[in-house]
Amino acid sequence: MSVATLGRRERKKQLVRDRIWEETIELIERGGVESTTIDAICEAVDIAKKTFYNYYSSKHDLLIDICQIQLLDLTDSLVSEALADSDRLAIQLDTIFTVFAERNRSASKLDRELIDYMVGNLSDNRSEGGGQLTFMNNCFLRLFAAGQGQLKPGLTPVFCAEMTVGMTNAITLNWLHNPQYDTENNFLLLLRFIKDSMLQNTQE
């Protein structure tokens, strides 16, 4: 629902939420996640801390919300676009992994900070991390389920989705911890590995 179709009170709440998002993102871009405190956010938005807590119970909840929109939902949209553009799984994978390779190569400070925070949450908070992992698995499950007939015999969409997400996360972790890591090349190598190991030869 757009802001224009909301009632006056709901419209005002949405505008405040948008401001919290905008100012939090600007603060992260300037100083990183660690230095972005609730006090700093409230000062930037010009709201009381009590008002902030009407929207989020903690900075962590706010950051997870931002990660969902900025990172996870973008992956879901990318899978949807790939499915709409072609019915061939090999071409769909080309589309997705080419974007992954470019996204990490040209990632902004904000992107890197959010990815780092989200990956850290996978291990620090088992429940929330599991939810994020399930979300990613489901994104790729849609992809492999749609092209199930193009998978090698014996492979299931669930297995292929889980392995793809696991290997993608491994590359992302290496990218976060090693500035010299050749993320772009390794994503393209992973693309080749997935196509060779999971798809039937007719995919080429």
N, CA, C and O of each residue as an XYZ file, in Angstrom:
816
protein
N       0.842     -1.184      0.000
C       0.000      0.000      0.000
C       0.885      1.245      0.000
O       1.830      1.329      0.784
N       0.592      2.195     -0.857
C       1.389      3.412     -0.942
C       1.018      4.360      0.179
O      -0.048      4.245      0.783
N       1.924      5.312      0.453
C       1.668      6.296      1.500
C       0.403      7.094      1.195
O      -0.342      7.450      2.108
N       0.157      7.376     -0.093
C      -0.983      8.203     -0.493
C      -2.312      7.556     -0.138
O      -3.291      8.269      0.083
N      -2.382      6.227     -0.075
C      -3.641      5.534      0.194
C      -3.854      5.275      1.685
O      -4.897      4.741      2.064
N      -2.899      5.636      2.538
C      -3.025      5.437      3.973
C      -3.820      6.567      4.607
O      -3.917      7.659      4.047
N      -4.395      6.296      5.794
C      -5.044      7.346      6.556
C      -4.015      8.330      7.085
O      -2.810      8.095      6.992
N      -4.506      9.446      7.646
C      -3.589     10.502      8.084
C      -2.596      9.999      9.124
O      -1.400     10.267      9.012
N      -3.072      9.272     10.139
C      -2.190      8.778     11.197
C      -1.178      7.776     10.650
O       0.009      7.837     10.969
N      -1.666      6.857      9.823
C      -0.778      5.851      9.232
C       0.252      6.499      8.313
O       1.399      6.059      8.234
N      -0.182      7.565      7.611
C       0.711      8.289      6.714
C       1.854      8.924      7.497
O       3.015      8.872      7.091
N       1.494      9.525      8.630
C       2.493     10.163      9.475
C       3.478      9.129     10.013
O       4.685      9.371     10.036
N       2.970      7.984     10.443
C       3.840      6.921     10.963
C       4.782      6.411      9.882
O       5.959      6.156     10.138
N       4.251      6.264      8.667
C       5.091      5.777      7.580
C       6.183      6.778      7.234
O       7.309      6.390      6.922
N       5.857      8.053      7.288
C       6.854      9.081      6.994
C       7.967      9.078      8.035
O       9.138      9.258      7.698
N       7.601      8.873      9.308
C       8.618      8.793     10.361
C       9.490      7.562     10.154
O      10.712      7.631     10.285
N       8.861      6.434      9.832
C       9.623      5.205      9.583
C      10.592      5.406      8.412
O      11.746      4.982      8.471
N      10.116      6.049      7.364
C      10.979      6.317      6.205
C      12.173      7.182      6.601
O      13.295      6.959      6.146
N      11.912      8.178      7.462
C      13.001      9.059      7.909
C      14.014      8.293      8.751
O      15.220      8.515      8.640
N      13.519      7.397      9.586
C      14.433      6.563     10.390
C      15.326      5.751      9.473
O      16.535      5.663      9.687
N      14.730      5.163      8.460
C      15.505      4.379      7.484
C      16.544      5.258      6.789
O      17.727      4.921      6.748
N      16.090      6.382      6.247
C      16.975      7.250      5.462
C      18.164      7.735      6.294
O      19.307      7.692      5.840
N      17.885      8.191      7.502
C      18.954      8.724      8.341
C      19.886      7.616      8.828
O      21.092      7.826      8.953
N      19.327      6.439      9.102
C      20.173      5.311      9.523
C      21.118      4.918      8.402
O      22.299      4.670      8.647
N      20.624      4.860      7.199
C      21.458      4.510      6.050
C      22.557      5.554      5.852
O      23.705      5.203      5.577
N      22.211      6.825      5.992
C      23.235      7.879      5.847
C      24.296      7.773      6.934
O      25.483      7.958      6.664
N      23.877      7.479      8.158
C      24.829      7.334      9.262
C      25.760      6.143      9.041
O      26.954      6.221      9.329
N      25.216      5.052      8.534
C      26.047      3.870      8.251
C      27.046      4.187      7.146
O      28.211      3.798      7.227
N      26.592      4.890      6.120
C      27.489      5.253      5.017
C      28.641      6.132      5.497
O      29.756      6.035      4.986
N      28.367      6.990      6.480
C      29.397      7.903      6.977
C      30.335      7.234      7.982
O      31.553      7.391      7.902
N      29.759      6.485      8.931
C      30.584      5.983     10.030
C      30.546      4.501     10.291
O      31.271      4.010     11.156
N      29.708      3.763      9.557
C      29.623      2.334      9.775
C      28.536      1.953     10.768
O      27.943      2.809     11.426
N      28.288      0.656     10.862
C      27.222      0.137     11.719
C      27.507      0.402     13.192
O      26.618      0.832     13.928
N      28.744      0.149     13.629
C      29.070      0.234     15.050
C      28.848      1.630     15.620
O      28.370      1.774     16.745
N      29.190      2.646     14.857
C      29.053      4.018     15.361
C      27.650      4.589     15.172
O      27.359      5.701     15.613
N      26.790      3.825     14.518
C      25.417      4.277     14.313
C      24.577      3.856     15.512
O      24.068      2.736     15.562
N      24.436      4.755     16.471
C      23.712      4.465     17.705
C      22.264      4.940     17.607
O      21.905      5.720     16.726
N      21.452      4.453     18.526
C      20.062      4.909     18.569
C      20.014      6.403     18.859
O      19.191      7.122     18.292
N      20.892      6.871     19.741
C      20.941      8.312     20.038
C      21.241      9.118     18.775
O      20.620     10.151     18.525
N      22.200      8.635     17.985
C      22.561      9.345     16.751
C      21.408      9.332     15.760
O      21.153     10.329     15.085
N      20.713      8.206     15.671
C      19.571      8.098     14.755
C      18.472      9.068     15.179
O      17.911      9.787     14.353
N      18.170      9.079     16.482
C      17.109      9.965     16.986
C      17.452     11.432     16.756
O      16.588     12.234     16.403
N      18.708     11.770     16.958
C      19.129     13.152     16.729
C      18.993     13.537     15.257
O      18.540     14.633     14.929
N      19.394     12.611     14.371
C      19.322     12.889     12.934
C      17.872     13.021     12.464
O      17.561     13.866     11.625
N      16.987     12.183     13.009
C      15.578     12.200     12.604
C      14.802     13.289     13.354
O      13.721     13.704     12.937
N      15.388     13.741     14.475
C      14.748     14.729     15.356
C      13.500     14.137     16.010
O      12.406     14.696     15.938
N      13.707     12.983     16.650
C      12.635     12.329     17.395
C      13.180     11.919     18.763
O      14.392     11.816     18.951
N      12.279     11.687     19.710
C      12.680     11.197     21.022
C      12.951      9.690     20.934
O      12.447      9.003     20.046
N      13.761      9.195     21.882
C      14.047      7.757     21.891
C      12.762      6.948     22.071
O      12.627      5.852     21.527
N      11.827      7.496     22.834
C      10.548      6.815     23.034
C       9.842      6.601     21.698
O       9.230      5.560     21.463
N       9.939      7.610     20.826
C       9.324      7.483     19.496
C      10.011      6.396     18.688
O       9.353      5.608     18.009
N      11.343      6.357     18.763
C      12.084      5.296     18.055
C      11.583      3.926     18.481
O      11.366      3.045     17.649
N      11.400      3.755     19.794
C      10.992      2.442     20.306
C       9.542      2.102     19.975
O       9.109      0.965     20.163
N       8.800      3.079     19.486
C       7.461      2.772     18.974
C       7.537      2.013     17.655
O       6.586      1.343     17.252
N       8.696      2.129     16.984
C       8.879      1.497     15.678
C       9.777      0.255     15.763
O       9.507     -0.757     15.116
N      10.828      0.340     16.551
C      11.782     -0.765     16.663
C      12.180     -0.973     18.118
O      12.382     -0.010     18.857
N      12.290     -2.223     18.520
C      12.652     -2.523     19.911
C      14.144     -2.366     20.157
O      14.582     -2.305     21.306
N      14.940     -2.301     19.070
C      16.396     -2.163     19.213
C      16.995     -1.726     17.880
O      16.337     -1.770     16.841
N      18.246     -1.307     17.932
C      18.965     -0.997     16.693
C      19.085     -2.249     15.839
O      19.003     -2.187     14.613
N      19.277     -3.375     16.490
C      19.406     -4.645     15.770
C      18.168     -4.915     14.910
O      18.291     -5.278     13.740
N      16.970     -4.737     15.493
C      15.739     -4.977     14.729
C      15.643     -4.051     13.525
O      15.199     -4.461     12.453
N      16.059     -2.806     13.703
C      16.061     -1.853     12.591
C      17.016     -2.312     11.493
O      16.665     -2.289     10.313
N      18.222     -2.729     11.879
C      19.214     -3.148     10.889
C      18.778     -4.408     10.146
O      19.007     -4.528      8.942
N      18.157     -5.337     10.848
C      17.665     -6.548     10.189
C      16.574     -6.195      9.187
O      16.508     -6.775      8.103
N      15.718     -5.245      9.549
C      14.674     -4.775      8.641
C      15.286     -4.164      7.384
O      14.831     -4.423      6.270
N      16.323     -3.350      7.575
C      17.006     -2.723      6.438
C      17.692     -3.784      5.576
O      17.631     -3.727      4.348
N      18.342     -4.746      6.222
C      18.999     -5.838      5.472
C      17.991     -6.612      4.637
O      18.284     -7.004      3.507
N      16.811     -6.832      5.190
C      15.779     -7.581      4.464
C      15.442     -6.890      3.144
O      15.358     -7.536      2.100
N      15.252     -5.586      3.201
C      14.866     -4.841      2.004
C      16.047     -4.612      1.074
O      15.936     -4.803     -0.137
N      17.174     -4.203      1.639
C      18.337     -3.826      0.835
C      19.049     -5.028      0.205
O      19.655     -4.901     -0.859
N      18.977     -6.188      0.855
C      19.753     -7.345      0.385
C      18.881     -8.531     -0.002
O      18.918     -8.978     -1.148
N      18.097     -9.043      0.944
C      17.359    -10.276      0.688
C      16.266    -10.093     -0.358
O      16.129    -10.916     -1.263
N      15.490     -9.023     -0.242
C      14.413     -8.810     -1.208
C      14.955     -8.545     -2.615
O      14.299     -8.861     -3.607
N      16.162     -7.961     -2.695
C      16.773     -7.745     -4.007
C      17.116     -9.078     -4.670
O      16.963     -9.236     -5.881
N      17.583    -10.036     -3.863
C      17.876    -11.367     -4.411
C      16.602    -12.038     -4.891
O      16.586    -12.665     -5.950
N      15.538    -11.909     -4.117
C      14.254    -12.491     -4.505
C      13.775    -11.885     -5.821
O      13.276    -12.594     -6.694
N      13.930    -10.568     -5.955
C      13.522     -9.895     -7.197
C      14.387    -10.333     -8.369
O      13.897    -10.471     -9.490
N      15.666    -10.551     -8.113
C      16.586    -10.985     -9.161
C      16.198    -12.365     -9.680
O      16.224    -12.611    -10.886
N      15.838    -13.262     -8.766
C      15.389    -14.598     -9.179
C      14.108    -14.485    -10.003
O      13.958    -15.172    -11.013
N      13.196    -13.631     -9.582
C      11.948    -13.447    -10.326
C      12.215    -12.925    -11.738
O      11.588    -13.371    -12.699
N      13.144    -11.986    -11.857
C      13.494    -11.443    -13.170
C      14.114    -12.512    -14.055
O      13.805    -12.595    -15.244
N      14.987    -13.330    -13.482
C      15.627    -14.395    -14.253
C      14.593    -15.400    -14.749
O      14.675    -15.867    -15.885
N      13.627    -15.733    -13.906
C      12.566    -16.666    -14.301
C      11.691    -16.086    -15.404
O      11.218    -16.808    -16.282
N      11.481    -14.774    -15.347
C      10.634    -14.128    -16.359
C      11.350    -13.986    -17.693
O      10.706    -13.974    -18.742
N      12.673    -13.878    -17.666
C      13.440    -13.615    -18.885
C      13.720    -14.863    -19.714
O      13.908    -14.770    -20.927
N      13.749    -16.035    -19.068
C      14.083    -17.249    -19.806
C      13.523    -18.465    -19.081
O      13.330    -18.443    -17.866
N      13.265    -19.531    -19.846
C      12.837    -20.785    -19.216
C      13.987    -21.784    -19.141
O      13.792    -22.936    -18.752
N      15.186    -21.338    -19.515
C      16.370    -22.203    -19.447
C      17.153    -21.900    -18.181
O      17.561    -20.765    -17.935
N      17.351    -22.936    -17.389
C      18.004    -22.782    -16.101
C      19.428    -22.246    -16.240
O      19.872    -21.453    -15.410
N      20.134    -22.662    -17.260
C      21.508    -22.188    -17.455
C      21.541    -20.680    -17.671
O      22.402    -19.993    -17.121
N      20.620    -20.168    -18.457
C      20.566    -18.731    -18.726
C      20.136    -17.972    -17.471
O      20.658    -16.896    -17.180
N      19.184    -18.537    -16.733
C      18.743    -17.914    -15.484
C      19.907    -17.788    -14.497
O      20.078    -16.751    -13.855
N      20.704    -18.853    -14.383
C      21.863    -18.828    -13.489
C      22.900    -17.818    -13.966
O      23.515    -17.120    -13.160
N      23.090    -17.742    -15.292
C      24.006    -16.730    -15.840
C      23.595    -15.332    -15.376
O      24.429    -14.545    -14.928
N      22.315    -15.039    -15.490
C      21.795    -13.721    -15.117
C      22.057    -13.423    -13.652
O      22.545    -12.347    -13.309
N      21.734    -14.375    -12.789
C      21.849    -14.166    -11.344
C      23.299    -14.007    -10.913
O      23.627    -13.081    -10.171
N      24.174    -14.904    -11.374
C      25.549    -14.876    -10.881
C      26.377    -13.761    -11.512
O      27.358    -13.309    -10.920
N      26.001    -13.322    -12.682
C      26.667    -12.152    -13.254
C      26.376    -10.925    -12.394
O      27.261    -10.099    -12.166
N      25.138    -10.806    -11.916
C      24.774     -9.705    -11.029
C      25.493     -9.837     -9.689
O      25.992     -8.848     -9.153
N      25.546    -11.056     -9.146
C      26.264    -11.274     -7.879
C      27.720    -10.824     -8.001
O      28.242    -10.128     -7.130
N      28.359    -11.229     -9.083
C      29.771    -10.895     -9.281
C      29.966     -9.386     -9.357
O      30.891     -8.845     -8.750
N      29.105     -8.711    -10.096
C      29.205     -7.260    -10.254
C      28.843     -6.548     -8.955
O      29.471     -5.552     -8.595
N      27.837     -7.053     -8.254
C      27.364     -6.408     -7.030
C      28.471     -6.359     -5.980
O      28.693     -5.319     -5.361
N      29.158     -7.463     -5.780
C      30.212     -7.475     -4.771
C      31.438     -6.676     -5.221
O      32.103     -6.039     -4.404
N      31.734     -6.712     -6.528
C      32.896     -5.988     -7.036
C      32.733     -4.493     -6.842
O      33.698     -3.793     -6.533
N      31.512     -4.001     -7.021
C      31.270     -2.562     -6.949
C      30.480     -2.162     -5.703
O      29.860     -1.099     -5.673
N      30.502     -3.010     -4.682
C      29.707     -2.758     -3.478
C      30.127     -1.451     -2.799
O      31.315     -1.141     -2.700
N      29.152     -0.707     -2.342
C      29.401      0.529     -1.617
C      29.733      0.199     -0.166
O      29.616     -0.948      0.265
N      30.147      1.216      0.579
C      30.406      1.040      2.009
C      29.150      0.540      2.707
O      29.219     -0.332      3.574
N      27.989      1.099      2.324
C      26.728      0.679      2.929
C      26.472     -0.799      2.655
O      26.157     -1.554      3.574
N      26.606     -1.216      1.396
C      26.376     -2.612      1.029
C      27.264     -3.539      1.860
O      26.805     -4.543      2.407
N      28.535     -3.181      1.939
C      29.489     -4.032      2.658
C      29.151     -4.110      4.147
O      29.213     -5.180      4.752
N      28.794     -2.970      4.726
C      28.436     -2.944      6.142
C      27.194     -3.805      6.405
O      27.157     -4.561      7.375
N      26.190     -3.690      5.549
C      24.958     -4.455      5.749
C      25.184     -5.950      5.528
O      24.671     -6.778      6.280
N      25.952     -6.289      4.497
C      26.243     -7.700      4.246
C      27.012     -8.286      5.420
O      26.727     -9.399      5.861
N      27.990     -7.535      5.926
C      28.771     -7.988      7.074
C      27.866     -8.202      8.286
O      28.009     -9.189      9.009
N      26.947     -7.287      8.501
C      26.039     -7.398      9.643
C      25.120     -8.607      9.490
O      24.903     -9.353     10.445
N      24.586     -8.794      8.296
C      23.669     -9.896      8.076
C      24.370    -11.248      8.202
O      23.827    -12.175      8.804
N      25.576    -11.363      7.634
C      26.325    -12.614      7.731
C      26.672    -12.910      9.190
O      26.597    -14.056      9.634
N      27.057    -11.856      9.939
C      27.342    -12.051     11.354
C      26.118    -12.517     12.110
O      26.228    -13.307     13.048
N      24.953    -12.036     11.712
C      23.716    -12.425     12.375
C      23.370    -13.887     12.137
O      22.688    -14.507     12.952
N      23.840    -14.442     11.015
C      23.582    -15.852     10.727
C      24.164    -16.748     11.811
O      23.586    -17.778     12.155
N      25.315    -16.346     12.345
C      25.964    -17.162     13.369
C      25.641    -16.698     14.787
O      25.615    -17.511     15.711
N      25.395    -15.393     14.972
C      25.174    -14.866     16.316
C      23.761    -15.106     16.822
O      23.554    -15.282     18.022
N      22.798    -15.114     15.928
C      21.405    -15.284     16.326
C      20.813    -16.439     15.525
O      20.411    -16.271     14.374
N      20.768    -17.600     16.146
C      20.382    -18.809     15.418
C      18.990    -18.712     14.827
O      18.767    -19.144     13.696
N      18.049    -18.154     15.573
C      16.671    -18.073     15.103
C      16.536    -17.123     13.911
O      15.998    -17.500     12.869
N      17.034    -15.877     14.070
C      16.943    -14.914     12.978
C      17.806    -15.328     11.804
O      17.398    -15.215     10.648
N      19.018    -15.814     12.112
C      19.902    -16.262     11.039
C      19.286    -17.388     10.243
O      19.404    -17.445      9.019
N      18.616    -18.298     10.967
C      17.940    -19.397     10.278
C      16.841    -18.887      9.366
O      16.611    -19.439      8.290
N      16.156    -17.825      9.800
C      15.105    -17.248      8.965
C      15.670    -16.632      7.698
O      15.090    -16.774      6.622
N      16.801    -15.947      7.820
C      17.446    -15.359      6.643
C      17.931    -16.448      5.693
O      17.790    -16.330      4.476
N      18.505    -17.512      6.260
C      18.987    -18.613      5.438
C      17.833    -19.296      4.725
O      17.938    -19.637      3.546
N      16.736    -19.495      5.437
C      15.552    -20.104      4.830
C      15.020    -19.239      3.692
O      14.609    -19.753      2.652
N      15.032    -17.924      3.894
C      14.576    -17.004      2.853
C      15.415    -17.178      1.589
O      14.871    -17.285      0.491
N      16.749    -17.205      1.745
C      17.636    -17.373      0.595
C      17.438    -18.736     -0.064
O      17.395    -18.840     -1.290
N      17.316    -19.781      0.759
C      17.081    -21.114      0.210
C      15.794    -21.138     -0.613
O      15.743    -21.748     -1.682
N      14.760    -20.472     -0.108
C      13.483    -20.456     -0.821
C      13.565    -19.689     -2.134
O      12.893    -20.039     -3.104
N      14.387    -18.644     -2.168
C      14.587    -17.914     -3.422
C      15.115    -18.856     -4.499
O      14.584    -18.908     -5.609
N      16.169    -19.602     -4.159
C      16.769    -20.501     -5.145
C      15.943    -21.764     -5.353
O      16.016    -22.393     -6.409
N      15.161    -22.133     -4.351
C      14.268    -23.278     -4.533
C      13.252    -22.970     -5.631
O      12.921    -23.844     -6.431
N      12.758    -21.740     -5.673
C      11.841    -21.343     -6.749
C      12.495    -21.541     -8.096
O      11.878    -22.035     -9.041
N      13.764    -21.145     -8.171
C      14.498    -21.244     -9.432
C      14.664    -22.699     -9.863
O      14.325    -23.059    -10.991
N      15.184    -23.528     -8.969
C      15.464    -24.921     -9.331
C      14.185    -25.747     -9.469
O      14.146    -26.696    -10.252
N      13.144    -25.399     -8.722
C      11.873    -26.115     -8.867
C      11.262    -25.846    -10.238
O      10.704    -26.748    -10.863
N      11.369    -24.593    -10.706
C      10.832    -24.244    -12.026
C      11.576    -24.979    -13.134
O      10.988    -25.307    -14.164
N      12.872    -25.240    -12.927
C      13.668    -25.936    -13.939
C      14.027    -27.349    -13.548
O      15.059    -27.866    -13.975
N      13.190    -27.986    -12.737
C      13.507    -29.314    -12.201
C      13.824    -30.323    -13.296
O      14.706    -31.164    -13.123
N      13.123    -30.252    -14.411
C      13.354    -31.189    -15.504
C      14.698    -31.009    -16.186
O      15.100    -31.851    -16.989
N      15.399    -29.924    -15.879
C      16.691    -29.646    -16.481
C      17.859    -30.030    -15.559
O      19.025    -29.883    -15.926
N      17.524    -30.526    -14.350
C      18.555    -30.969    -13.419
C      19.032    -32.370    -13.765
O      18.306    -33.148    -14.382
N      20.248    -32.684    -13.366
C      20.764    -34.033    -13.581
C      19.942    -35.028    -12.771
O      19.445    -34.691    -11.696
N      19.792    -36.266    -13.283
C      19.023    -37.292    -12.565
C      19.552    -37.483    -11.146
O      20.761    -37.511    -10.916
N      18.633    -37.613    -10.213
C      19.008    -37.850     -8.822
C      19.114    -36.596     -7.986
O      19.121    -36.675     -6.758
N      19.198    -35.426     -8.629
C      19.285    -34.174     -7.887
C      17.895    -33.588     -7.679
O      17.043    -33.662     -8.565
N      17.672    -33.013     -6.517
C      16.389    -32.390     -6.217
C      16.547    -30.873     -6.159
O      17.643    -30.377     -5.897
N      15.468    -30.132     -6.399
C      15.541    -28.667     -6.278
C      15.980    -28.211     -4.890
O      16.717    -27.234     -4.763
N      15.529    -28.919     -3.842
C      15.903    -28.537     -2.479
C      17.409    -28.654     -2.276
O      18.043    -27.745     -1.739
N      17.980    -29.781     -2.710
C      19.422    -29.989     -2.563
C      20.199    -28.931     -3.347
O      21.148    -28.342     -2.828
N      19.805    -28.696     -4.572
C      20.518    -27.722     -5.417
C      20.438    -26.316     -4.826
O      21.416    -25.570     -4.851
N      19.275    -25.962     -4.300
C      19.118    -24.636     -3.686
C      20.019    -24.492     -2.467
O      20.701    -23.480     -2.306
N      20.018    -25.513     -1.607
C      20.833    -25.438     -0.391
C      22.325    -25.368     -0.711
O      23.054    -24.603     -0.080
N      22.782    -26.147     -1.674
C      24.200    -26.134     -2.032
C      24.591    -24.797     -2.669
O      25.678    -24.276     -2.416
N      23.713    -24.257     -3.481
C      24.002    -22.976     -4.137
C      24.120    -21.858     -3.111
O      25.051    -21.055     -3.168
N      23.179    -21.806     -2.174
C      23.219    -20.776     -1.137
C      24.455    -20.950     -0.253
O      25.109    -19.970      0.102
N      24.775    -22.193      0.099
C      25.943    -22.445      0.939
C      27.233    -21.985      0.281
O      28.065    -21.349      0.928
N      27.410    -22.299     -0.999
C      28.630    -21.905     -1.701
C      28.674    -20.399     -1.947
O      29.745    -19.793     -1.911
N      27.521    -19.801     -2.196
C      27.454    -18.346     -2.360
C      27.845    -17.639     -1.069
O      28.577    -16.649     -1.091
N      27.353    -18.154      0.060
C      27.705    -17.569      1.354
C      29.195    -17.711      1.651
O      29.797    -16.823      2.255
N      29.793    -18.828      1.226
C      31.223    -19.037      1.457
C      32.050    -17.979      0.714
O      33.002    -17.431      1.269
N      31.687    -17.699     -0.527
C      32.390    -16.672     -1.292
C      32.212    -15.308     -0.640
O      33.157    -14.524     -0.557
N      30.998    -15.029     -0.177
C      30.722    -13.749      0.460
C      31.538    -13.584      1.738
O      32.055    -12.497      1.999
N      31.663    -14.641      2.537
C      32.463    -14.586      3.760
C      33.922    -14.283      3.444
O      34.542    -13.443      4.096
N      34.470    -14.968      2.441
C      35.857    -14.711      2.045
C      36.043    -13.279      1.570
O      37.061    -12.651      1.862
N      35.066    -12.765      0.843
C      35.108    -11.386      0.354
C      35.125    -10.385      1.509
O      35.825     -9.374      1.454
N      34.346    -10.678      2.559
C      34.285     -9.785      3.701
C      35.598     -9.738      4.471
O      35.980     -8.690      4.993
N      36.281    -10.860      4.540
C      37.468    -10.960      5.394
C      38.794    -10.792      4.657
O      39.846    -10.700      5.289
N      38.749    -10.750      3.329
C      39.992    -10.628      2.568
C      39.828     -9.592      1.455
O      39.190     -9.873      0.440
N      40.393     -8.406      1.634
C      40.252     -7.339      0.630
C      40.797     -7.723     -0.741
O      40.378     -7.157     -1.751
N      41.730     -8.682     -0.789
C      42.335     -9.095     -2.063
C      41.584    -10.244     -2.730
O      41.969    -10.692     -3.810
N      40.533    -10.715     -2.104
C      39.810    -11.879     -2.613
C      39.148    -11.561     -3.951
O      38.472    -10.542     -4.090
N      39.346    -12.434     -4.927
C      38.812    -12.204     -6.277
C      37.363    -12.691     -6.348
O      37.071    -13.752     -6.898
N      36.478    -11.895     -5.784
C      35.074    -12.283     -5.693
C      34.432    -12.486     -7.059
O      33.723    -13.466     -7.287
N      34.689    -11.553     -7.955
C      34.053    -11.611     -9.268
C      34.412    -12.907     -9.990
O      33.531    -13.598    -10.502
N      35.690    -13.233    -10.031
C      36.126    -14.452    -10.711
C      35.564    -15.697    -10.032
O      35.166    -16.647    -10.705
N      35.531    -15.694     -8.698
C      35.062    -16.876     -7.981
C      33.557    -17.086     -8.119
O      33.087    -18.224     -8.127
N      32.808    -16.006     -8.226
C      31.379    -16.170     -8.505
C      31.171    -16.775     -9.894
O      30.279    -17.601    -10.084
N      31.980    -16.370    -10.849
C      31.855    -16.921    -12.200
C      32.328    -18.380    -12.242
O      31.776    -19.192    -12.984
N      33.352    -18.706    -11.444
C      33.779    -20.105    -11.331
C      32.686    -20.944    -10.674
O      32.438    -22.080    -11.077
N      32.037    -20.375     -9.663
C      30.939    -21.087     -9.015
C      29.787    -21.305     -9.991
O      29.169    -22.369     -9.998
N      29.504    -20.313    -10.802
C      28.470    -20.459    -11.832
C      28.778    -21.645    -12.730
O      27.899    -22.465    -12.994
N      30.020    -21.748    -13.204
C      30.420    -22.855    -14.057
C      30.297    -24.195    -13.334
O      29.846    -25.183    -13.912
N      30.705    -24.216    -12.056
C      30.629    -25.444    -11.262
C      29.182    -25.904    -11.097
O      28.883    -27.089    -11.244
N      28.288    -24.964    -10.791
C      26.872    -25.314    -10.609
C      26.290    -25.860    -11.907
O      25.587    -26.870    -11.903
N      26.581    -25.196    -13.006
C      26.040    -25.653    -14.294
C      26.584    -27.028    -14.677
O      25.844    -27.880    -15.168
N      27.895    -27.240    -14.447
C      28.502    -28.527    -14.801
C      28.031    -29.662    -13.910
O      27.846    -30.786    -14.376
N      27.836    -29.373    -12.630
C      27.526    -30.442    -11.675
C      26.036    -30.687    -11.476
O      25.641    -31.772    -11.048
N      25.206    -29.696    -11.779
C      23.776    -29.830    -11.482
C      22.878    -29.926    -12.708
O      21.795    -30.508    -12.643
N      23.324    -29.354    -13.829
C      22.449    -29.303    -15.005
C      22.790    -30.365    -16.026
O      23.946    -30.769    -16.156
N      21.799    -30.805    -16.735
C      21.998    -31.743    -17.812
C      22.776    -31.054    -18.945
O      22.752    -29.830    -19.073
N      23.450    -31.846    -19.747
C      24.274    -31.286    -20.830
C      23.461    -30.489    -21.840
O      23.994    -29.618    -22.529
N      22.181    -30.786    -21.926
C      21.321    -30.080    -22.883
C      21.152    -28.610    -22.530
O      20.591    -27.837    -23.307
N      21.650    -28.220    -21.328
C      21.505    -26.829    -20.906
C      22.440    -25.900    -21.695
O      22.168    -24.704    -21.805
N      23.513    -26.428    -22.231
C      24.478    -25.573    -22.949
C      23.965    -25.203    -24.316
O      24.642    -24.491    -25.057
